[in-house]
Amino acid sequence: MVFLPTNRLILRAKLSSAYFDVLLAENGAQALEITMRELPDMILLDVMMPGMDGYEVCQTLKSRPETAHIPVIMVTAHNSTVEKIRGLDAGALDFLSKPINDITLFARVRNLMRVKMMFDELKLRETTSQELGLSSFFDEHNFDTDEHGCVLLAANSSAQEIEWANIIKNHLPVRTITTGVKLMLQ
């Protein structure tokens, strides 16, 4: 984590009280050095840092095979959509705005920890399959490519659906289907 000294200590106390081990960095270069040495399970990364900003740090982490899989949550005082998209484009999986709400922080951290654990399990299975000579599936499918998936937009109105699709289409292929069917959660 890279934040102002007081904020770093407060976040460390909050996360430690939830039984997370916390490593602290004072700037982007130190965050990279600690990440390469310790390979943490997740990174909370402030956007505004001395020297190297959070976007640069995130891009560097995502460009290295040994750190590309580590989930990154970007944190900033800027709450604009442009800043959030910039963070996601840099490779972050989530974005939090300051001041950080504790409930939101813990929900996002726990969610990304589950994602990381599933990724680790998949990598372990892949390694085991290769060691046993059963890896033809993994040889035929490259999971490290930049292939895009499918996004379901469930909006309140057609206008909102179009607005969301226009935002997303700059970053992902979008296909919309209007069915007139309402989805209900039970």
C-alpha positions, 0 to 999 in steps of 0.5 A: 500500500502506498498512501500518506503516512497517517493513512497507511497506518490507519489502513494497516490497523483496519486490515490487520484487525481483519487478519490480513498481513500488511506490507507498506511502501512509501512510494511507487518504486518501493512498492515495486521492489516490495512486490517483486520480493514478497509477491503479495496476494493483493495490492492497494495502490494510491494514484498520487505518489511521489516519483512514479504515480499509481498508473505507472506502478500498475502498468509495470506490475501487469507487464511482468509475468511474475506479478501480472496476476496480482489483483490491484485496487487503485485508490484516489481522491479523484472520483471521475469516470475518466480516472477510473477508466485510466486505472482499469486500463492500467490493469487495476481490477477495482477502484476506490475513491477517498475517503474510503468507506470501511464496508466497501474496502473490506467487501472489495478486498475479500472479493479480490482475495477470492478471485486470487485464490481461484486463480492460484487454484487454477494455476496449481491444477495446470501445473499438476496436469502438466507434471502428470502429462495431462495438459493437452487442454491447457496447451490448446487454450492460452489463458494469458491472451487479451481476449474479451468476454461478454458483458450483460447490461441490465439497465433501468431503461433503453437510454441507460443501456445505450449510455453504458454501452457507449462508455464500454464500447471504447474499451471492449466489444459490445453487443446489445440485445433487446428482448423485452424480457424483464429479469427478476432476482428471487 
